[in-house]
């Protein structure tokens, strides 16, 4: 359901702007799930009188669903100064940028924080796909997920079959904590504490970390910063863009989601023959014959390449691609070089799959 629509002029990157039809979309599932839809306009709005905004939208190539990571919201893909969502819309895609339950507009509309990662996979994404199917003439959707959003995309693709055209993950761990002894240690400490004193499903205030980074940016970006987790590569994001990300995209997580991720990591570490990881989805995901693009950040301290690459290596898809780019975790999306490296790579990959799909349709006609 479209709640409202308007024509906006917004930044693609700092010095590049474009006009879009922007719609606030509500997916009505178990929980109200909000999305912001963007399409480029077919003609300038000026002089077009009272034409409804939705009638100004250009034809699109394919729908794309952007799925944010843990403790974040849709602004991970869209900042006032730098927006991957706007880049993809400007490139001709029908872009849906979702707030998972408990985050952003979905939280404001009453969608409570999750009790498990499975709620994202089995309820939020299917509700979003139902709504996109209605609005986008039933076309298959490309899932593009960052961090935990990529993991959710892997699992949802296994459930949703032909409704998914392909999956792209950016900085998404498949073997969580692999390649980081600090994360492995944090996992053990959290689970040991949780076993002794079961933690209630309290919110995890990612916004507090965002406020800390904004206040102490020079310290956080210093080579003397003592913590092993920064979440971005030092110096990779302009101060004003980093400020926007930390104030807008940082939202809140939940203890339940954190417990699920750490338990998943422990299961991988102690894995026995025949066990099925990835929240029970590993074997089904790995058997999918679906286009797959896996992107890792060389300097990612939250999802090191060693934890990301297994999604590619264990997949049996005949169309799978793995790339490593010189980024940390969030700068994969909004770093100063992301518009030159990450975004064009994603655009090229998507358009090539659409051409291949069209060629197969012609040959079978």
RODO-2510 file (C-alpha; in nm, 4 decimals, decimal comma):
residues 365
     n   res          X          Y          Z
     1     x     0,0000     0,0000     0,0000
     2     x     0,1373     0,3410    -0,0983
     3     x     0,0877     0,5877     0,1871
     4     x     0,2090     0,8927    -0,0025
     5     x     0,4168     0,9891    -0,3033
     6     x     0,6016     1,2987    -0,4192
     7     x     0,8721     1,4162    -0,6571
     8     x     1,2019     1,4983    -0,4863
     9     x     1,5389     1,6272    -0,5959
    10     x     1,8101     1,4517    -0,3954
    11     x     2,1797     1,3763    -0,4011
    12     x     2,3168     1,0666    -0,5677
    13     x     2,6595     1,1711    -0,4498
    14     x     2,7816     1,4939    -0,2955
    15     x     2,7969     1,6986    -0,6180
    16     x     2,5474     1,5010    -0,8255
    17     x     2,1726     1,5405    -0,7884
    18     x     1,8710     1,3964    -0,9677
    19     x     1,4931     1,3907    -0,9486
    20     x     1,3005     1,0881    -0,8303
    21     x     0,9499     0,9717    -0,7582
    22     x     0,9597     0,8815    -0,3890
    23     x     0,6870     0,6719    -0,2297
    24     x     0,6331     0,5570     0,1264
    25     x     0,5132     0,1974     0,1018
    26     x     0,3554    -0,0094     0,3767
    27     x     0,3765    -0,3886     0,3555
    28     x     0,0988    -0,5425     0,5628
    29     x     0,2178    -0,8689     0,7117
    30     x     0,2412    -0,9948     1,0685
    31     x     0,4045    -0,6596     1,1470
    32     x     0,3755    -0,3299     0,9572
    33     x     0,6908    -0,3109     0,7446
    34     x     0,7736     0,0235     0,5855
    35     x     0,9760     0,0786     0,2684
    36     x     1,0803     0,3847     0,0725
    37     x     1,0470     0,3309    -0,3009
    38     x     1,2528     0,5331    -0,5498
    39     x     1,2261     0,5570    -0,9289
    40     x     1,3759     0,8103    -1,1631
    41     x     1,1321     1,0447    -1,3325
    42     x     1,0555     1,0215    -1,7028
    43     x     1,0357     1,3998    -1,7412
    44     x     1,1007     1,7039    -1,5266
    45     x     0,8156     1,7858    -1,2919
    46     x     0,8247     2,1559    -1,3788
    47     x     0,5387     2,2602    -1,6033
    48     x     0,3543     1,9297    -1,5762
    49     x     0,0684     2,0726    -1,3762
    50     x    -0,1127     1,8423    -1,1368
    51     x     0,0097     1,5119    -1,2752
    52     x     0,0243     1,2592    -0,9870
    53     x     0,3867     1,1850    -0,8934
    54     x     0,3547     0,8129    -0,9629
    55     x     0,2635     0,8888    -1,3245
    56     x     0,5943     1,0709    -1,3698
    57     x     0,8045     0,7629    -1,2957
    58     x     1,0053     0,6143    -1,5798
    59     x     0,9866     0,2482    -1,6765
    60     x     1,2210     0,0409    -1,4631
    61     x     1,4555    -0,2487    -1,5344
    62     x     1,3803    -0,4659    -1,2305
    63     x     1,2809    -0,4304    -0,8655
    64     x     1,5592    -0,4290    -0,6046
    65     x     1,5032    -0,4733    -0,2305
    66     x     1,7732    -0,3200    -0,0080
    67     x     1,8060    -0,4891     0,3339
    68     x     2,0090    -0,3175     0,6049
    69     x     2,2238    -0,4809     0,8721
    70     x     2,2173    -0,5273     1,2478
    71     x     2,1481    -0,2149     1,4524
    72     x     2,0869    -0,0018     1,1436
    73     x     1,7964     0,1103     0,9291
    74     x     1,7259     0,2096     0,5685
    75     x     1,9570     0,5124     0,5926
    76     x     2,2494     0,2707     0,5610
    77     x     2,1727     0,2856     0,1870
    78     x     2,0573     0,6469     0,1693
    79     x     2,2172     0,9559     0,3192
    80     x     2,1402     1,3145     0,2228
    81     x     2,4941     1,3442     0,0820
    82     x     2,5519     0,9956    -0,0613
    83     x     2,2875     0,7425    -0,1589
    84     x     2,3292     0,3982    -0,3116
    85     x     1,9493     0,3780    -0,3249
    86     x     1,9340     0,6907    -0,5407
    87     x     2,2225     0,5669    -0,7583
    88     x     2,0380     0,2442    -0,8399
    89     x     1,7115     0,4302    -0,9028
    90     x     1,8936     0,6742    -1,1313
    91     x     2,0393     0,3714    -1,3149
    92     x     1,6858     0,2574    -1,3934
    93     x     1,5923     0,0192    -1,1127
    94     x     1,2736     0,0108    -0,9058
    95     x     1,4349     0,0479    -0,5628
    96     x     1,2667    -0,0502    -0,2357
    97     x     1,4610     0,0406     0,0798
    98     x     1,3167    -0,1458     0,3788
    99     x     1,3155    -0,0813     0,7528
   100     x     1,3044    -0,4218     0,9211
   101     x     1,0829    -0,4564     1,2292
   102     x     1,1771    -0,2411     1,5231
   103     x     1,3798    -0,0022     1,3040
   104     x     1,3084     0,3322     1,1414
   105     x     0,9577     0,3857     1,0084
   106     x     0,8568     0,0241     1,0749
   107     x     0,9289     0,0795     1,4432
   108     x     0,7378     0,4079     1,4368
   109     x     0,4400     0,2241     1,2869
   110     x     0,4372    -0,0256     1,5731
   111     x     0,6556    -0,3137     1,4509
   112     x     0,8244    -0,4281     1,7737
   113     x     1,1878    -0,5348     1,7962
   114     x     1,2530    -0,8914     1,6783
   115     x     1,2525    -1,1981     1,8974
   116     x     1,4693    -1,3877     1,6469
   117     x     1,6473    -1,3492     1,3142
   118     x     1,3916    -1,5889     1,1686
   119     x     1,1260    -1,3168     1,1975
   120     x     1,3214    -1,1073     0,9456
   121     x     1,3538    -1,4083     0,7153
   122     x     1,0103    -1,5636     0,7445
   123     x     0,7893    -1,2600     0,8004
   124     x     0,9460    -0,9223     0,7147
   125     x     1,1066    -1,0061     0,3797
   126     x     0,8087    -1,2113     0,2538
   127     x     0,5724    -0,9247     0,3435
   128     x     0,7975    -0,6834     0,1554
   129     x     0,8101    -0,9156    -0,1467
   130     x     0,4306    -0,9487    -0,1467
   131     x     0,3940    -0,5714    -0,1661
   132     x     0,6674    -0,5332    -0,4276
   133     x     0,5014    -0,8020    -0,6386
   134     x     0,1798    -0,5997    -0,6398
   135     x     0,3521    -0,2712    -0,7223
   136     x     0,6036    -0,4065    -0,9732
   137     x     0,3827    -0,6293    -1,1894
   138     x     0,4982    -0,9563    -1,0363
   139     x     0,8587    -0,9315    -1,1516
   140     x     1,1261    -1,1262    -0,9590
   141     x     1,3189    -0,9133    -0,7100
   142     x     1,6936    -0,8806    -0,6575
   143     x     1,7818    -0,8921    -0,2879
   144     x     2,0731    -0,6657    -0,1910
   145     x     2,1775    -0,6987     0,1728
   146     x     2,4467    -0,5377     0,3829
   147     x     2,5970    -0,7215     0,6817
   148     x     2,3186    -0,9177     0,8556
   149     x     2,0904    -0,8041     0,5717
   150     x     2,2946    -1,0185     0,3338
   151     x     2,2586    -1,3185     0,5654
   152     x     1,8830    -1,2582     0,5766
   153     x     1,8873    -1,2416     0,1952
   154     x     2,0627    -1,5793     0,1682
   155     x     1,7987    -1,7438     0,3850
   156     x     1,4994    -1,5643     0,2329
   157     x     1,6128    -1,6611    -0,1170
   158     x     1,5979    -2,0270    -0,0122
   159     x     1,2356    -1,9781     0,0987
   160     x     1,1075    -1,7539    -0,1788
   161     x     1,2071    -1,9485    -0,4900
   162     x     1,1216    -1,7813    -0,8230
   163     x     1,0186    -1,4565    -0,6536
   164     x     1,3924    -1,3824    -0,6131
   165     x     1,5958    -1,2953    -0,9230
   166     x     1,9359    -1,2982    -0,7514
   167     x     2,1204    -1,2126    -0,4315
   168     x     2,3921    -0,9564    -0,3609
   169     x     2,5631    -0,9412    -0,0230
   170     x     2,7980    -0,6676     0,0978
   171     x     3,0130    -0,7373     0,4020
   172     x     2,7883    -1,0261     0,5069
   173     x     2,9482    -1,2985     0,7203
   174     x     2,8629    -1,6546     0,6234
   175     x     3,0864    -1,8007     0,8929
   176     x     3,0396    -1,5292     1,1544
   177     x     3,3558    -1,4329     1,3534
   178     x     3,5894    -1,6349     1,1263
   179     x     3,9057    -1,4317     1,0738
   180     x     3,8582    -1,2216     1,3895
   181     x     3,9859    -1,3501     1,7221
   182     x     3,8325    -1,0445     1,8894
   183     x     3,4833    -1,1288     1,7656
   184     x     3,5365    -1,4935     1,8576
   185     x     3,6325    -1,3857     2,2104
   186     x     3,3306    -1,1574     2,2378
   187     x     3,1098    -1,4461     2,1256
   188     x     3,2417    -1,6740     2,3996
   189     x     3,2065    -1,4027     2,6646
   190     x     2,8492    -1,3144     2,5654
   191     x     2,7306    -1,6761     2,5551
   192     x     2,8973    -1,7579     2,8859
   193     x     2,7243    -1,4615     3,0507
   194     x     2,3929    -1,5442     2,8859
   195     x     2,4129    -1,9024     3,0081
   196     x     2,4672    -1,7925     3,3669
   197     x     2,2208    -1,5033     3,3645
   198     x     1,9771    -1,5297     3,0698
   199     x     1,9557    -1,1813     2,9249
   200     x     1,6106    -1,0357     2,8473
   201     x     1,5399    -0,9143     2,4954
   202     x     1,6429    -0,5559     2,5628
   203     x     1,7207    -0,3081     2,2845
   204     x     2,0870    -0,2639     2,1949
   205     x     2,1382     0,1123     2,1431
   206     x     2,3469     0,1348     1,8276
   207     x     2,2559     0,5039     1,8281
   208     x     2,4760     0,5466     2,1355
   209     x     2,7778     0,4257     1,9387
   210     x     2,6810     0,6611     1,6578
   211     x     2,6705     0,9513     1,9023
   212     x     3,0096     0,8489     2,0448
   213     x     3,1669     0,8426     1,6969
   214     x     3,0206     1,1830     1,6137
   215     x     3,1495     1,3293     1,9376
   216     x     3,4923     1,1655     1,9338
   217     x     3,5507     1,1165     1,5604
   218     x     3,9138     1,2270     1,5711
   219     x     3,9855     0,9783     1,8481
   220     x     3,7987     0,6943     1,6727
   221     x     3,9882     0,7595     1,3488
   222     x     4,3213     0,7825     1,5260
   223     x     4,5694     0,4932     1,4830
   224     x     4,5863     0,4930     1,8645
   225     x     4,2166     0,4058     1,9016
   226     x     4,2279     0,1084     2,1413
   227     x     3,9146    -0,0861     2,0451
   228     x     3,9448    -0,3603     1,7798
   229     x     3,6106    -0,2707     1,6190
   230     x     3,5605     0,0578     1,4366
   231     x     3,3048    -0,0479     1,1776
   232     x     3,4742     0,1505     0,8986
   233     x     3,8218     0,1871     0,7570
   234     x     4,0069     0,4804     0,9046
   235     x     3,9918     0,7839     0,6752
   236     x     3,7675     0,6151     0,4179
   237     x     3,4617     0,8354     0,4781
   238     x     3,4482     1,2143     0,4670
   239     x     3,3653     1,3670     0,8081
   240     x     3,0339     1,5128     0,6934
   241     x     2,9201     1,1815     0,5404
   242     x     3,0282     0,9867     0,8485
   243     x     2,8368     1,2346     1,0643
   244     x     2,5202     1,1707     0,8643
   245     x     2,5604     0,7942     0,8777
   246     x     2,6145     0,7886     1,2527
   247     x     2,3190     1,0192     1,3204
   248     x     2,0702     0,8652     1,0741
   249     x     2,1605     0,5037     0,9940
   250     x     2,2559     0,3867     1,3421
   251     x     1,9357     0,2657     1,5040
   252     x     1,8979    -0,0187     1,7524
   253     x     1,9482    -0,3920     1,7678
   254     x     1,8126    -0,6464     2,0119
   255     x     1,9611    -0,8945     2,2560
   256     x     1,7649    -1,1735     2,0839
   257     x     1,9254    -1,1002     1,7474
   258     x     2,2686    -1,0727     1,9067
   259     x     2,2166    -1,4049     2,0858
   260     x     2,1147    -1,5691     1,7575
   261     x     2,4245    -1,4407     1,5783
   262     x     2,6660    -1,5438     1,8540
   263     x     2,5004    -1,8854     1,8881
   264     x     2,5307    -1,9265     1,5120
   265     x     2,9015    -1,8438     1,5350
   266     x     2,9472    -2,0971     1,8148
   267     x     2,7674    -2,3648     1,6130
   268     x     2,9995    -2,3027     1,3187
   269     x     3,3041    -2,3277     1,5425
   270     x     3,1821    -2,6510     1,7042
   271     x     3,0182    -2,7817     1,3902
   272     x     2,9566    -3,1530     1,3632
   273     x     2,9095    -3,3508     1,0427
   274     x     2,5560    -3,3171     0,9166
   275     x     2,4730    -2,9990     1,1084
   276     x     2,3016    -2,7278     0,9063
   277     x     2,4161    -2,3769     0,9982
   278     x     2,2930    -2,0354     0,8830
   279     x     1,9880    -2,0549     1,1119
   280     x     1,8974    -2,3875     0,9517
   281     x     1,9224    -2,2582     0,5932
   282     x     2,2790    -2,3433     0,4885
   283     x     2,2128    -2,6554     0,2829
   284     x     1,9145    -2,5031     0,1046
   285     x     2,1002    -2,1823     0,0264
   286     x     2,4105    -2,3650    -0,0942
   287     x     2,2011    -2,5744    -0,3349
   288     x     2,0284    -2,2739    -0,4960
   289     x     2,0798    -2,2226    -0,8690
   290     x     2,0531    -1,8454    -0,8417
   291     x     2,2787    -1,5557    -0,9469
   292     x     2,4988    -1,4627    -0,6501
   293     x     2,7368    -1,1711    -0,5966
   294     x     2,9379    -1,1705    -0,2737
   295     x     3,1377    -0,8550    -0,1909
   296     x     3,3821    -0,8343     0,1003
   297     x     3,5762    -0,5416     0,2443
   298     x     3,9501    -0,6020     0,2722
   299     x     3,9651    -0,3933     0,5909
   300     x     3,6334    -0,5016     0,7414
   301     x     3,6786    -0,5597     1,1157
   302     x     3,3201    -0,6874     1,1637
   303     x     3,2965    -0,9207     0,8649
   304     x     3,6527    -1,0040     0,7495
   305     x     3,6873    -1,1640     0,4051
   306     x     3,7529    -1,5015     0,5715
   307     x     3,4010    -1,4900     0,7163
   308     x     3,2354    -1,3593     0,3972
   309     x     3,3907    -1,5705     0,1217
   310     x     3,2432    -1,9098     0,2275
   311     x     2,9024    -1,7961     0,0966
   312     x     3,0572    -1,7961    -0,2503
   313     x     3,2807    -2,0978    -0,2089
   314     x     3,0098    -2,3253    -0,0671
   315     x     2,7419    -2,2174    -0,3144
   316     x     2,6731    -2,4632    -0,5968
   317     x     2,5309    -2,1910    -0,8238
   318     x     2,6740    -2,1847    -1,1749
   319     x     2,6543    -1,8047    -1,1622
   320     x     2,8445    -1,6887    -0,8568
   321     x     3,0931    -1,4050    -0,8228
   322     x     3,3205    -1,2986    -0,5378
   323     x     3,4933    -0,9611    -0,5102
   324     x     3,7094    -0,7978    -0,2446
   325     x     3,7193    -0,4187    -0,2339
   326     x     3,9456    -0,1863    -0,0290
   327     x     3,6838    -0,0927     0,2314
   328     x     3,5785    -0,1493     0,5885
   329     x     3,2247    -0,2416     0,6926
   330     x     3,0012     0,0605     0,6318
   331     x     3,2311     0,2335     0,3834
   332     x     3,1461    -0,0486     0,1413
   333     x     2,8210     0,1468     0,1052
   334     x     2,9059     0,5099     0,1786
   335     x     3,2843     0,5509     0,1632
   336     x     3,4271     0,8222    -0,0622
   337     x     3,5313     0,5565    -0,3163
   338     x     3,2096     0,3516    -0,2966
   339     x     3,0441     0,5466    -0,5842
   340     x     3,3428     0,4538    -0,8035
   341     x     3,3880     0,0924    -0,6945
   342     x     3,0976    -0,0708    -0,5092
   343     x     2,8059     0,0966    -0,6830
   344     x     2,9158     0,0477    -1,0474
   345     x     3,0113    -0,3135    -0,9713
   346     x     2,6607    -0,3742    -0,8401
   347     x     2,4937    -0,1927    -1,1319
   348     x     2,6975    -0,3818    -1,3923
   349     x     2,6281    -0,7164    -1,2272
   350     x     2,2535    -0,6528    -1,2082
   351     x     2,2236    -0,5346    -1,5687
   352     x     2,4250    -0,8294    -1,6994
   353     x     2,1897    -1,0739    -1,5238
   354     x     1,8903    -0,8970    -1,6736
   355     x     2,0415    -0,9213    -2,0226
   356     x     2,1125    -1,2903    -1,9714
   357     x     1,7587    -1,3503    -1,8477
   358     x     1,6128    -1,1679    -2,1484
   359     x     1,8326    -1,3708    -2,3851
   360     x     1,7156    -1,6973    -2,2279
   361     x     1,3527    -1,5866    -2,2605
   362     x     1,4032    -1,5066    -2,6315
   363     x     1,5740    -1,8382    -2,7021
   364     x     1,2946    -2,0353    -2,5387
   365     x     1,0165    -1,8408    -2,7119
***
